[in-house]
């Protein structure tokens, strides 16, 4: 029963959460660099 593979809701949730965290951290890094370079 545990060996069958199917895209469960929990797996989809954690995959979407991981993608969201990666996108948010990339956006934050770009935003911080933008603010540093335009603060002169």
mmCIF file of the N, C-alpha and C atoms, coordinates in Angstrom:
data_MODEL
# 
_entry.id   MODEL 
# 
loop_
_atom_site.group_PDB 
_atom_site.id 
_atom_site.type_symbol 
_atom_site.label_atom_id 
_atom_site.label_alt_id 
_atom_site.label_comp_id 
_atom_site.label_asym_id 
_atom_site.label_entity_id 
_atom_site.label_seq_id 
_atom_site.pdbx_PDB_ins_code 
_atom_site.Cartn_x 
_atom_site.Cartn_y 
_atom_site.Cartn_z 
_atom_site.occupancy 
_atom_site.B_iso_or_equiv 
_atom_site.pdbx_formal_charge 
_atom_site.auth_seq_id 
_atom_site.auth_comp_id 
_atom_site.auth_asym_id 
_atom_site.auth_atom_id 
_atom_site.pdbx_PDB_model_num 
ATOM 1   N N  . UNK A 1 1  ? 0.839  -1.207 0.000  1.00 0.00 ? 1  UNK A N  1 
ATOM 2   C CA . UNK A 1 1  ? 0.000  0.000  0.000  1.00 0.00 ? 1  UNK A CA 1 
ATOM 3   C C  . UNK A 1 1  ? 0.875  1.259  0.000  1.00 0.00 ? 1  UNK A C  1 
ATOM 4   N N  . UNK A 1 2  ? 1.989  1.183  0.693  1.00 0.00 ? 2  UNK A N  1 
ATOM 5   C CA . UNK A 1 2  ? 2.867  2.345  0.741  1.00 0.00 ? 2  UNK A CA 1 
ATOM 6   C C  . UNK A 1 2  ? 3.788  2.424  -0.464 1.00 0.00 ? 2  UNK A C  1 
ATOM 7   N N  . UNK A 1 3  ? 3.817  1.370  -1.277 1.00 0.00 ? 3  UNK A N  1 
ATOM 8   C CA . UNK A 1 3  ? 4.747  1.337  -2.402 1.00 0.00 ? 3  UNK A CA 1 
ATOM 9   C C  . UNK A 1 3  ? 4.142  1.935  -3.673 1.00 0.00 ? 3  UNK A C  1 
ATOM 10  N N  . UNK A 1 4  ? 2.837  2.136  -3.694 1.00 0.00 ? 4  UNK A N  1 
ATOM 11  C CA . UNK A 1 4  ? 2.228  2.669  -4.907 1.00 0.00 ? 4  UNK A CA 1 
ATOM 12  C C  . UNK A 1 4  ? 2.529  4.166  -5.022 1.00 0.00 ? 4  UNK A C  1 
ATOM 13  N N  . UNK A 1 5  ? 2.824  4.597  -6.236 1.00 0.00 ? 5  UNK A N  1 
ATOM 14  C CA . UNK A 1 5  ? 3.202  5.988  -6.465 1.00 0.00 ? 5  UNK A CA 1 
ATOM 15  C C  . UNK A 1 5  ? 2.031  6.752  -7.085 1.00 0.00 ? 5  UNK A C  1 
ATOM 16  N N  . UNK A 1 6  ? 1.706  7.857  -6.452 1.00 0.00 ? 6  UNK A N  1 
ATOM 17  C CA . UNK A 1 6  ? 0.690  8.747  -6.995 1.00 0.00 ? 6  UNK A CA 1 
ATOM 18  C C  . UNK A 1 6  ? 0.995  10.158 -6.492 1.00 0.00 ? 6  UNK A C  1 
ATOM 19  N N  . UNK A 1 7  ? 0.712  11.171 -7.279 1.00 0.00 ? 7  UNK A N  1 
ATOM 20  C CA . UNK A 1 7  ? 0.980  12.551 -6.831 1.00 0.00 ? 7  UNK A CA 1 
ATOM 21  C C  . UNK A 1 7  ? -0.001 12.953 -5.736 1.00 0.00 ? 7  UNK A C  1 
ATOM 22  N N  . UNK A 1 8  ? 0.416  12.752 -4.510 1.00 0.00 ? 8  UNK A N  1 
ATOM 23  C CA . UNK A 1 8  ? -0.470 13.060 -3.396 1.00 0.00 ? 8  UNK A CA 1 
ATOM 24  C C  . UNK A 1 8  ? -0.532 14.565 -3.171 1.00 0.00 ? 8  UNK A C  1 
ATOM 25  N N  . UNK A 1 9  ? -1.504 14.980 -2.401 1.00 0.00 ? 9  UNK A N  1 
ATOM 26  C CA . UNK A 1 9  ? -1.689 16.405 -2.144 1.00 0.00 ? 9  UNK A CA 1 
ATOM 27  C C  . UNK A 1 9  ? -0.546 16.949 -1.285 1.00 0.00 ? 9  UNK A C  1 
ATOM 28  N N  . UNK A 1 10 ? -0.031 16.125 -0.383 1.00 0.00 ? 10 UNK A N  1 
ATOM 29  C CA . UNK A 1 10 ? 1.049  16.578 0.490  1.00 0.00 ? 10 UNK A CA 1 
ATOM 30  C C  . UNK A 1 10 ? 2.322  16.808 -0.325 1.00 0.00 ? 10 UNK A C  1 
ATOM 31  N N  . UNK A 1 11 ? 2.602  15.882 -1.250 1.00 0.00 ? 11 UNK A N  1 
ATOM 32  C CA . UNK A 1 11 ? 3.786  16.035 -2.095 1.00 0.00 ? 11 UNK A CA 1 
ATOM 33  C C  . UNK A 1 11 ? 3.660  17.272 -2.979 1.00 0.00 ? 11 UNK A C  1 
ATOM 34  N N  . UNK A 1 12 ? 2.488  17.507 -3.534 1.00 0.00 ? 12 UNK A N  1 
ATOM 35  C CA . UNK A 1 12 ? 2.266  18.695 -4.354 1.00 0.00 ? 12 UNK A CA 1 
ATOM 36  C C  . UNK A 1 12 ? 2.405  19.962 -3.518 1.00 0.00 ? 12 UNK A C  1 
ATOM 37  N N  . UNK A 1 13 ? 1.891  19.916 -2.279 1.00 0.00 ? 13 UNK A N  1 
ATOM 38  C CA . UNK A 1 13 ? 1.963  21.084 -1.401 1.00 0.00 ? 13 UNK A CA 1 
ATOM 39  C C  . UNK A 1 13 ? 3.406  21.428 -1.067 1.00 0.00 ? 13 UNK A C  1 
ATOM 40  N N  . UNK A 1 14 ? 4.207  20.404 -0.717 1.00 0.00 ? 14 UNK A N  1 
ATOM 41  C CA . UNK A 1 14 ? 5.592  20.680 -0.353 1.00 0.00 ? 14 UNK A CA 1 
ATOM 42  C C  . UNK A 1 14 ? 6.418  21.111 -1.562 1.00 0.00 ? 14 UNK A C  1 
ATOM 43  N N  . UNK A 1 15 ? 6.107  20.576 -2.745 1.00 0.00 ? 15 UNK A N  1 
ATOM 44  C CA . UNK A 1 15 ? 6.817  21.010 -3.953 1.00 0.00 ? 15 UNK A CA 1 
ATOM 45  C C  . UNK A 1 15 ? 6.487  22.467 -4.268 1.00 0.00 ? 15 UNK A C  1 
ATOM 46  N N  . UNK A 1 16 ? 5.218  22.834 -4.177 1.00 0.00 ? 16 UNK A N  1 
ATOM 47  C CA . UNK A 1 16 ? 4.821  24.217 -4.433 1.00 0.00 ? 16 UNK A CA 1 
ATOM 48  C C  . UNK A 1 16 ? 5.418  25.144 -3.379 1.00 0.00 ? 16 UNK A C  1 
ATOM 49  N N  . UNK A 1 17 ? 5.479  24.691 -2.131 1.00 0.00 ? 17 UNK A N  1 
ATOM 50  C CA . UNK A 1 17 ? 6.043  25.509 -1.062 1.00 0.00 ? 17 UNK A CA 1 
ATOM 51  C C  . UNK A 1 17 ? 7.533  25.731 -1.288 1.00 0.00 ? 17 UNK A C  1 
ATOM 52  N N  . UNK A 1 18 ? 8.248  24.701 -1.719 1.00 0.00 ? 18 UNK A N  1 
ATOM 53  C CA . UNK A 1 18 ? 9.678  24.830 -1.978 1.00 0.00 ? 18 UNK A CA 1 
ATOM 54  C C  . UNK A 1 18 ? 9.939  25.784 -3.141 1.00 0.00 ? 18 UNK A C  1 
ATOM 55  N N  . UNK A 1 19 ? 9.132  25.678 -4.199 1.00 0.00 ? 19 UNK A N  1 
ATOM 56  C CA . UNK A 1 19 ? 9.286  26.589 -5.333 1.00 0.00 ? 19 UNK A CA 1 
ATOM 57  C C  . UNK A 1 19 ? 8.988  28.027 -4.910 1.00 0.00 ? 19 UNK A C  1 
ATOM 58  N N  . UNK A 1 20 ? 7.968  28.179 -4.071 1.00 0.00 ? 20 UNK A N  1 
ATOM 59  C CA . UNK A 1 20 ? 7.610  29.515 -3.612 1.00 0.00 ? 20 UNK A CA 1 
ATOM 60  C C  . UNK A 1 20 ? 8.720  30.132 -2.763 1.00 0.00 ? 20 UNK A C  1 
ATOM 61  N N  . UNK A 1 21 ? 9.348  29.328 -1.909 1.00 0.00 ? 21 UNK A N  1 
ATOM 62  C CA . UNK A 1 21 ? 10.443 29.817 -1.075 1.00 0.00 ? 21 UNK A CA 1 
ATOM 63  C C  . UNK A 1 21 ? 11.642 30.215 -1.941 1.00 0.00 ? 21 UNK A C  1 
ATOM 64  N N  . UNK A 1 22 ? 11.943 29.411 -2.960 1.00 0.00 ? 22 UNK A N  1 
ATOM 65  C CA . UNK A 1 22 ? 13.074 29.718 -3.845 1.00 0.00 ? 22 UNK A CA 1 
ATOM 66  C C  . UNK A 1 22 ? 12.812 31.010 -4.612 1.00 0.00 ? 22 UNK A C  1 
ATOM 67  N N  . UNK A 1 23 ? 11.598 31.157 -5.142 1.00 0.00 ? 23 UNK A N  1 
ATOM 68  C CA . UNK A 1 23 ? 11.265 32.372 -5.893 1.00 0.00 ? 23 UNK A CA 1 
ATOM 69  C C  . UNK A 1 23 ? 11.284 33.595 -4.981 1.00 0.00 ? 23 UNK A C  1 
ATOM 70  N N  . UNK A 1 24 ? 10.772 33.451 -3.766 1.00 0.00 ? 24 UNK A N  1 
ATOM 71  C CA . UNK A 1 24 ? 10.744 34.583 -2.841 1.00 0.00 ? 24 UNK A CA 1 
ATOM 72  C C  . UNK A 1 24 ? 12.155 34.997 -2.430 1.00 0.00 ? 24 UNK A C  1 
ATOM 73  N N  . UNK A 1 25 ? 13.040 34.032 -2.195 1.00 0.00 ? 25 UNK A N  1 
ATOM 74  C CA . UNK A 1 25 ? 14.400 34.371 -1.795 1.00 0.00 ? 25 UNK A CA 1 
ATOM 75  C C  . UNK A 1 25 ? 15.173 35.005 -2.950 1.00 0.00 ? 25 UNK A C  1 
ATOM 76  N N  . UNK A 1 26 ? 14.937 34.513 -4.173 1.00 0.00 ? 26 UNK A N  1 
ATOM 77  C CA . UNK A 1 26 ? 15.576 35.131 -5.337 1.00 0.00 ? 26 UNK A CA 1 
ATOM 78  C C  . UNK A 1 26 ? 15.083 36.569 -5.528 1.00 0.00 ? 26 UNK A C  1 
ATOM 79  N N  . UNK A 1 27 ? 13.783 36.778 -5.394 1.00 0.00 ? 27 UNK A N  1 
ATOM 80  C CA . UNK A 1 27 ? 13.231 38.122 -5.533 1.00 0.00 ? 27 UNK A CA 1 
ATOM 81  C C  . UNK A 1 27 ? 13.779 39.052 -4.464 1.00 0.00 ? 27 UNK A C  1 
ATOM 82  N N  . UNK A 1 28 ? 13.912 38.531 -3.236 1.00 0.00 ? 28 UNK A N  1 
ATOM 83  C CA . UNK A 1 28 ? 14.426 39.359 -2.146 1.00 0.00 ? 28 UNK A CA 1 
ATOM 84  C C  . UNK A 1 28 ? 15.879 39.731 -2.388 1.00 0.00 ? 28 UNK A C  1 
ATOM 85  N N  . UNK A 1 29 ? 16.679 38.780 -2.896 1.00 0.00 ? 29 UNK A N  1 
ATOM 86  C CA . UNK A 1 29 ? 18.078 39.065 -3.186 1.00 0.00 ? 29 UNK A CA 1 
ATOM 87  C C  . UNK A 1 29 ? 18.223 40.113 -4.276 1.00 0.00 ? 29 UNK A C  1 
ATOM 88  N N  . UNK A 1 30 ? 17.423 40.003 -5.330 1.00 0.00 ? 30 UNK A N  1 
ATOM 89  C CA . UNK A 1 30 ? 17.471 40.980 -6.420 1.00 0.00 ? 30 UNK A CA 1 
ATOM 90  C C  . UNK A 1 30 ? 17.005 42.339 -5.925 1.00 0.00 ? 30 UNK A C  1 
ATOM 91  N N  . UNK A 1 31 ? 15.986 42.351 -5.069 1.00 0.00 ? 31 UNK A N  1 
ATOM 92  C CA . UNK A 1 31 ? 15.470 43.612 -4.543 1.00 0.00 ? 31 UNK A CA 1 
ATOM 93  C C  . UNK A 1 31 ? 16.495 44.307 -3.658 1.00 0.00 ? 31 UNK A C  1 
ATOM 94  N N  . UNK A 1 32 ? 17.202 43.525 -2.828 1.00 0.00 ? 32 UNK A N  1 
ATOM 95  C CA . UNK A 1 32 ? 18.224 44.111 -1.956 1.00 0.00 ? 32 UNK A CA 1 
ATOM 96  C C  . UNK A 1 32 ? 19.379 44.674 -2.781 1.00 0.00 ? 32 UNK A C  1 
ATOM 97  N N  . UNK A 1 33 ? 19.808 43.925 -3.802 1.00 0.00 ? 33 UNK A N  1 
ATOM 98  C CA . UNK A 1 33 ? 20.869 44.436 -4.676 1.00 0.00 ? 33 UNK A CA 1 
ATOM 99  C C  . UNK A 1 33 ? 20.414 45.704 -5.405 1.00 0.00 ? 33 UNK A C  1 
ATOM 100 N N  . UNK A 1 34 ? 19.175 45.717 -5.854 1.00 0.00 ? 34 UNK A N  1 
ATOM 101 C CA . UNK A 1 34 ? 18.638 46.895 -6.532 1.00 0.00 ? 34 UNK A CA 1 
ATOM 102 C C  . UNK A 1 34 ? 18.618 48.111 -5.606 1.00 0.00 ? 34 UNK A C  1 
ATOM 103 N N  . UNK A 1 35 ? 18.200 47.900 -4.351 1.00 0.00 ? 35 UNK A N  1 
ATOM 104 C CA . UNK A 1 35 ? 18.177 48.992 -3.405 1.00 0.00 ? 35 UNK A CA 1 
ATOM 105 C C  . UNK A 1 35 ? 19.588 49.465 -3.052 1.00 0.00 ? 35 UNK A C  1 
ATOM 106 N N  . UNK A 1 36 ? 20.542 48.537 -2.986 1.00 0.00 ? 36 UNK A N  1 
ATOM 107 C CA . UNK A 1 36 ? 21.915 48.934 -2.683 1.00 0.00 ? 36 UNK A CA 1 
ATOM 108 C C  . UNK A 1 36 ? 22.514 49.769 -3.817 1.00 0.00 ? 36 UNK A C  1 
ATOM 109 N N  . UNK A 1 37 ? 22.243 49.379 -5.062 1.00 0.00 ? 37 UNK A N  1 
ATOM 110 C CA . UNK A 1 37 ? 22.845 50.070 -6.189 1.00 0.00 ? 37 UNK A CA 1 
ATOM 111 C C  . UNK A 1 37 ? 22.140 51.379 -6.511 1.00 0.00 ? 37 UNK A C  1 
ATOM 112 N N  . UNK A 1 38 ? 20.871 51.517 -6.137 1.00 0.00 ? 38 UNK A N  1 
ATOM 113 C CA . UNK A 1 38 ? 20.155 52.757 -6.443 1.00 0.00 ? 38 UNK A CA 1 
ATOM 114 C C  . UNK A 1 38 ? 20.147 53.695 -5.250 1.00 0.00 ? 38 UNK A C  1 
ATOM 115 N N  . UNK A 1 39 ? 20.806 53.364 -4.171 1.00 0.00 ? 39 UNK A N  1 
ATOM 116 C CA . UNK A 1 39 ? 20.810 54.206 -2.980 1.00 0.00 ? 39 UNK A CA 1 
ATOM 117 C C  . UNK A 1 39 ? 21.888 55.272 -3.034 1.00 0.00 ? 39 UNK A C  1 
ATOM 118 N N  . UNK A 1 40 ? 22.720 55.239 -4.049 1.00 0.00 ? 40 UNK A N  1 
ATOM 119 C CA . UNK A 1 40 ? 23.856 56.175 -4.106 1.00 0.00 ? 40 UNK A CA 1 
ATOM 120 C C  . UNK A 1 40 ? 23.370 57.598 -4.328 1.00 0.00 ? 40 UNK A C  1 
# 
